[in-house]
Amino acid sequence: MTGEERSHILEDELLIVRHSGEIPEIALHATLHYLVEDQEGPQLTLTEVEIRSLQDAALARSREIVLRDLDPANRDLSLYRGVKRSIYNWQRMQDFCGRIGRDGGDFQAVVREALLVFLATEANDVGAGRRSSSINCTAEELVAFAVKLSCNPDRFPSGWLALCEEK
């Protein structure tokens, strides 16, 4: 196999992982299996740089998924799953980072700010009667998420409790 062929194979697999569905870690493992172990695959010995690039693609997709449900513009779209799903995907991404020995801490501030913007927008829209609340988690779940993001719930907008689901 030439270097160019190897490069094309890896580029294709990077794209597959980067644009995978809801669980990028599964796409990453499928790609690693195909590239390294699959009898019908290229049976490559991947370098640390190549493995890290594939992991980066999975992490980039994971970040998109976490932020998708904290984007107020998505609330009325079919792809929107709610804050509760974002909480779940955040934890899934943190677990993935732990398994691959990576620190996702730099992303924490991005998610924290996205959550605060989401809550402010939601409170404004609901308060003005433009919509009903789209927050599909309890106040306890929302506070626990904020704590994981190193966000003091005192930063939440006034009236945020009324936006949450009841237990």
C-alpha positions as a printed Julia matrix, in Angstrom:
167×3 Matrix{Float64}:
   0.0    0.0    0.0
   1.35   3.39  -0.94
   1.45   6.35   1.43
  -1.15   8.07  -0.72
  -3.53   5.08  -0.51
  -3.07   4.95   3.26
  -3.76   8.67   3.48
  -6.98   8.35   1.46
  -8.22   5.46   3.59
  -7.55   7.39   6.79
  -9.2   10.55   5.41
 -12.32   8.56   4.53
 -12.48   7.03   7.99
 -11.91  10.41   9.65
 -14.91  11.76   7.74
 -17.03   8.79   8.77
 -16.19   9.29  12.46
 -16.51  13.08  12.29
 -19.98  12.92  10.73
 -21.21   9.87  12.62
 -24.55   9.64  14.33
 -25.48  10.02  17.97
 -22.65   7.97  19.46
 -19.33   8.92  17.85
 -17.39   6.61  20.16
 -19.05   3.62  18.52
 -18.12   4.94  15.07
 -14.54   5.38  16.31
 -14.35   1.78  17.54
 -15.87   0.48  14.31
 -13.31   2.47  12.33
 -10.42   1.23  14.46
 -11.62  -2.33  14.04
 -11.93  -1.92  10.27
  -8.55  -0.26   9.88
  -6.59  -2.6   12.15
  -8.31  -5.96  12.72
 -10.93  -6.59  10.05
  -9.82  -9.28   7.6
 -11.48  -7.29   4.81
  -9.95  -4.01   6.0
  -6.49  -2.61   5.26
  -5.0   -4.13   8.48
  -2.93  -1.07   9.26
  -0.7   -0.44  12.21
  -1.84   3.0   13.25
   0.51   5.58  14.68
  -0.34   7.47  17.86
  -0.91  10.57  15.71
  -3.39   8.7   13.5
  -5.25   7.3   16.51
  -5.35  10.73  18.11
  -6.74  12.24  14.88
  -9.54   9.69  14.85
 -10.25  10.39  18.52
 -10.28  14.12  17.78
 -12.91  13.53  15.1
 -15.09  11.59  17.57
 -14.66  14.32  20.19
 -15.56  17.05  17.7
 -18.77  15.22  16.85
 -19.5   14.66  20.55
 -19.13  18.38  21.19
 -21.58  19.17  18.4
 -24.1   16.77  19.89
 -23.81  18.29  23.39
 -24.24  21.83  22.06
 -27.07  20.96  19.66
 -29.59  20.68  22.47
 -28.38  23.89  24.14
 -28.93  25.99  21.02
 -32.18  27.96  21.35
 -32.49  28.04  17.55
 -32.97  24.26  17.57
 -35.87  24.12  20.04
 -38.55  23.74  17.38
 -36.58  21.46  15.06
 -37.04  17.7   14.87
 -33.39  17.17  15.83
 -33.92  18.85  19.21
 -33.93  16.44  22.15
 -33.85  18.9   25.06
 -31.56  19.88  27.89
 -31.93  16.44  29.47
 -30.34  14.9   26.37
 -27.54  17.44  26.5
 -26.89  16.46  30.12
 -26.74  12.81  29.1
 -24.47  13.52  26.12
 -22.17  15.68  28.28
 -21.7   12.78  30.68
 -21.19  10.34  27.82
 -18.5   12.62  26.38
 -16.8   12.97  29.78
 -16.75   9.18  30.16
 -15.3    8.84  26.66
 -12.59  11.4   27.46
 -11.7    9.35  30.54
 -11.48   6.12  28.55
  -9.09   7.64  26.01
  -7.09   9.59  28.58
  -8.13  13.01  27.34
  -9.23  16.05  29.29
 -12.39  17.67  28.0
 -12.05  20.55  30.45
 -11.53  23.2   27.79
 -15.02  22.46  26.5
 -16.6   22.89  29.91
 -16.6   26.7   29.65
 -18.22  26.54  26.2
 -21.03  24.32  27.49
 -21.46  26.43  30.62
 -21.94  29.6   28.57
 -24.24  27.8   26.1
 -26.4   26.64  29.02
 -26.63  30.16  30.45
 -27.55  31.66  27.07
 -30.11  28.91  26.52
 -31.73  29.5   29.91
 -31.83  33.28  29.42
 -33.41  32.89  25.98
 -35.9   30.33  27.25
 -36.86  32.51  30.23
 -37.34  35.53  27.95
 -39.4   33.65  25.39
 -41.59  31.87  27.95
 -41.98  35.04  30.03
 -43.11  36.99  26.95
 -45.64  34.28  26.08
 -43.91  33.38  22.81
 -43.63  29.71  23.7
 -44.04  27.13  26.4
 -40.94  25.81  28.1
 -38.87  23.28  26.19
 -36.8   22.33  29.24
 -37.38  18.64  29.77
 -35.45  18.07  32.99
 -36.13  18.73  36.64
 -34.63  21.62  38.57
 -32.46  19.12  40.44
 -31.09  17.69  37.2
 -30.41  21.18  35.86
 -28.58  22.24  39.03
 -26.52  19.02  39.03
 -25.54  19.72  35.4
 -24.57  23.29  36.29
 -22.39  22.0   39.12
 -20.62  19.6   36.73
 -19.98  22.62  34.5
 -18.62  24.65  37.46
 -21.55  27.0   37.08
 -23.22  28.53  40.09
 -27.0   28.28  39.66
 -27.18  31.84  41.0
 -26.22  32.79  37.43
 -29.49  31.31  36.13
 -32.12  33.85  35.05
 -34.92  34.76  37.42
 -37.89  32.46  37.09
 -35.81  29.51  35.86
 -37.45  27.08  38.29
 -40.81  27.5   36.56
 -39.22  26.39  33.28
 -38.28  22.95  34.61
 -40.28  19.74  34.71
 -41.67  18.7   38.06
 -40.41  15.54  39.7
